[in-house]
């Protein structure tokens, strides 16, 4: 892929802050009204599922974003 960025339409998300002493994930659910377009560096994208796109964040955190694009279209864009 020639581009270093991708335009995504993202909505509510879950921020993973790491793990506690018992290895349970510490998460923060962020609900937003609707979706908004964002430009994301491809190097931040770690994986996609049919519901979420996983990206890295600051200080070792991860974010699971809900996205509006079709899974197949997004997958094809990322694979190119």
MIBA-833953 format. One record per residue: residue number from 1; residue in one letter; y, z negated, x negated of N, C-alpha, C, O in turn. Coordinates in nm, 4 decimals, padded with zeros to 6 digits. Layout:
N
<rec NUM,A,<Y,Z,X>,<Y,Z,X>,<Y,Z,X>,<Y,Z,X>>
...
END
This chain:
80
<rec 1,X,<-00.1168,00.0000,-00.0837>,<00.0000,00.0000,00.0000>,<00.1238,00.0000,-00.0888>,<00.1315,-00.0775,-00.1841>>
<rec 2,X,<00.2193,00.0847,-00.0590>,<00.3386,00.0971,-00.1400>,<00.4398,-00.0144,-00.1147>,<00.5105,-00.0555,-00.2067>>
<rec 3,X,<00.4475,-00.0630,00.0066>,<00.5465,-00.1632,00.0428>,<00.5047,-00.3024,-00.0025>,<00.3862,-00.3358,-00.0023>>
<rec 4,X,<00.6023,-00.3827,-00.0412>,<00.5752,-00.5201,-00.0808>,<00.5999,-00.6171,00.0331>,<00.5780,-00.7374,00.0189>>
<rec 5,X,<00.6466,-00.5637,00.1484>,<00.6776,-00.6454,00.2646>,<00.6189,-00.5821,00.3894>,<00.5883,-00.4629,00.3920>>
<rec 6,X,<00.6036,-00.6646,00.4934>,<00.5563,-00.6156,00.6211>,<00.6418,-00.6783,00.7306>,<00.6784,-00.7955,00.7226>>
<rec 7,X,<00.6733,-00.5991,00.8328>,<00.7473,-00.6516,00.9477>,<00.6463,-00.7009,01.0496>,<00.5557,-00.6273,01.0887>>
<rec 8,X,<00.6620,-00.8258,01.0927>,<00.5714,-00.8872,01.1897>,<00.6514,-00.9474,01.3038>,<00.7670,-00.9857,01.2865>>
<rec 9,X,<00.5891,-00.9555,01.4203>,<00.6493,-01.0211,01.5357>,<00.5739,-01.1513,01.5560>,<00.4613,-01.1521,01.6057>>
<rec 10,X,<00.6383,-01.2636,01.5164>,<00.5702,-01.3923,01.5089>,<00.6238,-01.4899,01.6124>,<00.7398,-01.4829,01.6531>>
<rec 11,X,<00.5359,-01.5818,01.6542>,<00.5737,-01.6797,01.7552>,<00.5418,-01.8211,01.7102>,<00.5739,-01.8616,01.5985>>
<rec 12,X,<00.4779,-01.8955,01.7996>,<00.4416,-02.0336,01.7692>,<00.3512,-02.0376,01.6470>,<00.2842,-01.9394,01.6149>>
<rec 13,X,<00.3499,-02.1517,01.5790>,<00.2717,-02.1601,01.4559>,<00.2260,-02.3024,01.4289>,<00.2772,-02.3990,01.4855>>
<rec 14,X,<00.1286,-02.3116,01.3410>,<00.0738,-02.4395,01.2971>,<00.0969,-02.4484,01.1470>,<00.0547,-02.3610,01.0713>>
<rec 15,X,<00.1645,-02.5551,01.1047>,<00.1872,-02.5768,00.9620>,<00.0821,-02.6742,00.9116>,<00.0671,-02.7837,00.9658>>
<rec 16,X,<00.0102,-02.6350,00.8088>,<-00.0873,-02.7227,00.7453>,<-00.0205,-02.7888,00.6254>,<00.0217,-02.7216,00.5313>>
<rec 17,X,<-00.0114,-02.9225,00.6302>,<00.0565,-02.9981,00.5244>,<-00.0401,-03.0493,00.4185>,<00.0012,-03.1180,00.3251>>
<rec 18,X,<-00.1668,-03.0168,00.4320>,<-00.2653,-03.0646,00.3355>,<-00.3722,-03.1478,00.4054>,<-00.4020,-03.1273,00.5230>>
<rec 19,X,<-00.4293,-03.2425,00.3303>,<-00.5414,-03.3218,00.3810>,<-00.5178,-03.4692,00.3531>,<-00.4551,-03.5059,00.2537>>
<rec 20,X,<-00.5696,-03.5541,00.4436>,<-00.5580,-03.6981,00.4223>,<-00.6729,-03.7471,00.3346>,<-00.7520,-03.6668,00.2852>>
<rec 21,X,<-00.6822,-03.8778,00.3154>,<-00.7847,-03.9366,00.2283>,<-00.9273,-03.9152,00.2784>,<-01.0231,-03.9266,00.2019>>
<rec 22,X,<-00.9408,-03.8840,00.4076>,<-01.0735,-03.8603,00.4652>,<-01.1013,-03.7115,00.4823>,<-01.1935,-03.6729,00.5542>>
<rec 23,X,<-01.0209,-03.6277,00.4158>,<-01.0365,-03.4823,00.4142>,<-01.0120,-03.4180,00.5513>,<-01.0666,-03.3117,00.5808>>
<rec 24,X,<-00.9296,-03.4827,00.6349>,<-00.8881,-03.4244,00.7620>,<-00.7567,-03.3509,00.7407>,<-00.6643,-03.4031,00.6784>>
<rec 25,X,<-00.7496,-03.2292,00.7932>,<-00.6294,-03.1498,00.7773>,<-00.5127,-03.2136,00.8535>,<-00.5289,-03.2573,00.9675>>
<rec 26,X,<-00.3970,-03.2186,00.7907>,<-00.2753,-03.2709,00.8527>,<-00.1946,-03.1500,00.8999>,<-00.1479,-03.0702,00.8187>>
<rec 27,X,<-00.1787,-03.1372,01.0320>,<-00.1111,-03.0198,01.0870>,<00.0078,-03.0604,01.1731>,<00.0160,-03.1722,01.2241>>
<rec 28,X,<00.0984,-02.9661,01.1871>,<00.2165,-02.9805,01.2728>,<00.2227,-02.8564,01.3608>,<00.2358,-02.7451,01.3099>>
<rec 29,X,<00.2135,-02.8743,01.4924>,<00.2205,-02.7626,01.5859>,<00.3659,-02.7369,01.6233>,<00.4366,-02.8277,01.6670>>
<rec 30,X,<00.4096,-02.6133,01.6060>,<00.5472,-02.5743,01.6378>,<00.5405,-02.4700,01.7493>,<00.4935,-02.3582,01.7279>>
<rec 31,X,<00.5875,-02.5073,01.8679>,<00.5896,-02.4162,01.9823>,<00.7282,-02.3565,01.9959>,<00.8282,-02.4282,01.9929>>
<rec 32,X,<00.7339,-02.2258,02.0108>,<00.8612,-02.1574,02.0311>,<00.8503,-02.0703,02.1556>,<00.7410,-02.0303,02.1956>>
<rec 33,X,<00.9648,-02.0418,02.2159>,<00.9681,-01.9521,02.3306>,<00.9727,-01.8089,02.2814>,<01.0692,-01.7681,02.2168>>
<rec 34,X,<00.8697,-01.7329,02.3113>,<00.8686,-01.5929,02.2742>,<00.8368,-01.5675,02.1283>,<00.7910,-01.6557,02.0556>>
<rec 35,X,<00.8624,-01.4449,02.0880>,<00.8335,-01.3983,01.9528>,<00.9616,-01.3457,01.8902>,<01.0547,-01.3070,01.9610>>
<rec 36,X,<00.9663,-01.3442,01.7573>,<01.0793,-01.2834,01.6866>,<01.0270,-01.2070,01.5659>,<00.9231,-01.2407,01.5091>>
<rec 37,X,<01.1008,-01.1040,01.5281>,<01.0602,-01.0221,01.4141>,<01.0972,-01.0916,01.2845>,<01.2041,-01.1513,01.2720>>
<rec 38,X,<01.0063,-01.0827,01.1885>,<01.0284,-01.1392,01.0560>,<00.9764,-01.0398,00.9520>,<00.8815,-00.9657,00.9776>>
<rec 39,X,<01.0384,-01.0392,00.8367>,<00.9908,-00.9609,00.7233>,<00.9191,-01.0593,00.6315>,<00.9778,-01.1588,00.5890>>
<rec 40,X,<00.7919,-01.0319,00.6008>,<00.7088,-01.1234,00.5231>,<00.6579,-01.0510,00.3989>,<00.6130,-00.9367,00.4068>>
<rec 41,X,<00.6650,-01.1173,00.2861>,<00.6100,-01.0609,00.1630>,<00.4584,-01.0515,00.1750>,<00.3931,-01.1476,00.2158>>
<rec 42,X,<00.4027,-00.9369,00.1400>,<00.2573,-00.9186,00.1480>,<00.1815,-01.0200,00.0618>,<00.0684,-01.0570,00.0935>>
<rec 43,X,<00.2433,-01.0636,-00.0454>,<00.1771,-01.1601,-00.1330>,<00.1555,-01.2949,-00.0638>,<00.0727,-01.3743,-00.1086>>
<rec 44,X,<00.2277,-01.3216,00.0436>,<00.2121,-01.4471,00.1177>,<00.0973,-01.4416,00.2179>,<00.0469,-01.5462,00.2587>>
<rec 45,X,<00.0547,-01.3216,00.2588>,<-00.0504,-01.3066,00.3598>,<-00.1856,-01.3354,00.2964>,<-00.2233,-01.2736,00.1968>>
<rec 46,X,<-00.2583,-01.4304,00.3554>,<-00.3885,-01.4694,00.3020>,<-00.5034,-01.4173,00.3870>,<-00.6070,-01.3787,00.3328>>
<rec 47,X,<-00.4874,-01.4154,00.5198>,<-00.5915,-01.3615,00.6071>,<-00.5352,-01.3417,00.7470>,<-00.4285,-01.3930,00.7808>>
<rec 48,X,<-00.6097,-01.2656,00.8283>,<-00.5745,-01.2493,00.9689>,<-00.6992,-01.2707,01.0535>,<-00.8113,-01.2427,01.0110>>
<rec 49,X,<-00.6769,-01.3207,01.1734>,<-00.7818,-01.3290,01.2748>,<-00.7247,-01.2631,01.3997>,<-00.6119,-01.2137,01.3969>>
<rec 50,X,<-00.7996,-01.2615,01.5078>,<-00.7482,-01.1987,01.6293>,<-00.6311,-01.2757,01.6893>,<-00.5580,-01.2206,01.7716>>
<rec 51,X,<-00.6112,-01.4016,01.6505>,<-00.5023,-01.4822,01.7059>,<-00.3950,-01.5177,01.6035>,<-00.2771,-01.5255,01.6382>>
<rec 52,X,<-00.4337,-01.5393,01.4780>,<-00.3400,-01.5898,01.3773>,<-00.3357,-01.5030,01.2525>,<-00.4328,-01.4368,01.2159>>
<rec 53,X,<-00.2175,-01.5060,01.1878>,<-00.2057,-01.4553,01.0527>,<-00.1735,-01.5770,00.9658>,<-00.0799,-01.6514,00.9950>>
<rec 54,X,<-00.2501,-01.5967,00.8608>,<-00.2333,-01.7113,00.7719>,<-00.1478,-01.6706,00.6537>,<-00.1778,-01.5731,00.5849>>
<rec 55,X,<-00.0404,-01.7460,00.6302>,<00.0465,-01.7211,00.5155>,<00.0669,-01.8504,00.4382>,<00.0540,-01.9600,00.4927>>
<rec 56,X,<00.0989,-01.8356,00.3105>,<00.1330,-01.9558,00.2354>,<00.2793,-01.9894,00.2606>,<00.3561,-01.9078,00.3115>>
<rec 57,X,<00.3156,-02.1119,00.2237>,<00.4488,-02.1649,00.2494>,<00.4906,-02.2442,00.1259>,<00.4247,-02.2342,00.0223>>
<rec 58,X,<00.5943,-02.3201,00.1334>,<00.6407,-02.3968,00.0181>,<00.5563,-02.5217,-00.0054>,<00.4931,-02.5734,00.0868>>
<rec 59,X,<00.5559,-02.5685,-00.1271>,<00.4895,-02.6941,-00.1653>,<00.3414,-02.6976,-00.1290>,<00.2902,-02.8031,-00.0915>>
<rec 60,X,<00.2720,-02.5855,-00.1394>,<00.1286,-02.5821,-00.1154>,<00.0880,-02.5843,00.0312>,<-00.0299,-02.6010,00.0625>>
<rec 61,X,<00.1818,-02.5681,00.1194>,<00.1500,-02.5674,00.2626>,<00.1038,-02.4276,00.3045>,<00.1229,-02.3293,00.2328>>
<rec 62,X,<00.0418,-02.4221,00.4246>,<-00.0030,-02.2969,00.4855>,<00.0509,-02.2913,00.6271>,<00.0717,-02.3952,00.6898>>
<rec 63,X,<00.0740,-02.1702,00.6786>,<00.1172,-02.1547,00.8176>,<00.0259,-02.0548,00.8873>,<00.0026,-01.9442,00.8385>>
<rec 64,X,<-00.0252,-02.0969,01.0030>,<-00.1014,-02.0108,01.0922>,<-00.0051,-01.9635,01.2008>,<00.0317,-02.0414,01.2888>>
<rec 65,X,<00.0359,-01.8372,01.1957>,<00.1312,-01.7804,01.2908>,<00.0592,-01.7058,01.4022>,<-00.0355,-01.6319,01.3754>>
<rec 66,X,<00.1024,-01.7236,01.5265>,<00.0621,-01.6326,01.6335>,<00.1421,-01.5045,01.6120>,<00.2593,-01.5100,01.5746>>
<rec 67,X,<00.0799,-01.3904,01.6351>,<00.1509,-01.2644,01.6150>,<00.1283,-01.1736,01.7343>,<00.0295,-01.1870,01.8065>>
<rec 68,X,<00.2207,-01.0811,01.7540>,<00.2194,-00.9942,01.8718>,<00.1496,-00.8604,01.8472>,<00.1027,-00.7974,01.9419>>
<rec 69,X,<00.1422,-00.8170,01.7233>,<00.0808,-00.6876,01.6922>,<-00.0674,-00.6869,01.7330>,<-00.1284,-00.7924,01.7503>>
<rec 70,X,<-00.1228,-00.5690,01.7477>,<-00.2664,-00.5578,01.7730>,<-00.3422,-00.5834,01.6432>,<-00.3008,-00.5377,01.5366>>
<rec 71,X,<-00.4528,-00.6561,01.6522>,<-00.5330,-00.6917,01.5351>,<-00.5735,-00.5680,01.4556>,<-00.5602,-00.5663,01.3333>>
<rec 72,X,<-00.6223,-00.4655,01.5229>,<-00.6695,-00.3447,01.4544>,<-00.5555,-00.2763,01.3794>,<-00.5729,-00.2319,01.2659>>
<rec 73,X,<-00.4392,-00.2679,01.4432>,<-00.3237,-00.2036,01.3792>,<-00.2781,-00.2823,01.2569>,<-00.2503,-00.2238,01.1522>>
<rec 74,X,<-00.2704,-00.4142,01.2696>,<-00.2294,-00.4976,01.1584>,<-00.3305,-00.4886,01.0444>,<-00.2925,-00.4781,00.9278>>
<rec 75,X,<-00.4585,-00.4927,01.0783>,<-00.5630,-00.4814,00.9767>,<-00.5536,-00.3490,00.9028>,<-00.5641,-00.3454,00.7802>>
<rec 76,X,<-00.5340,-00.2411,00.9760>,<-00.5227,-00.1099,00.9125>,<-00.4010,-00.1018,00.8216>,<-00.4081,-00.0406,00.7150>>
<rec 77,X,<-00.2894,-00.1624,00.8614>,<-00.1692,-00.1643,00.7791>,<-00.1932,-00.2414,00.6503>,<-00.1512,-00.1976,00.5432>>
<rec 78,X,<-00.2599,-00.3552,00.6593>,<-00.2819,-00.4379,00.5413>,<-00.3858,-00.3784,00.4457>,<-00.3770,-00.3989,00.3246>>
<rec 79,X,<-00.4823,-00.3064,00.4981>,<-00.5892,-00.2497,00.4148>,<-00.5412,-00.1302,00.3336>,<-00.5921,-00.1059,00.2242>>
<rec 80,X,<-00.4449,-00.0558,00.3848>,<-00.3968,00.0651,00.3165>,<-00.3435,00.0357,00.1803>,<-00.2994,00.1268,00.1103>>
END
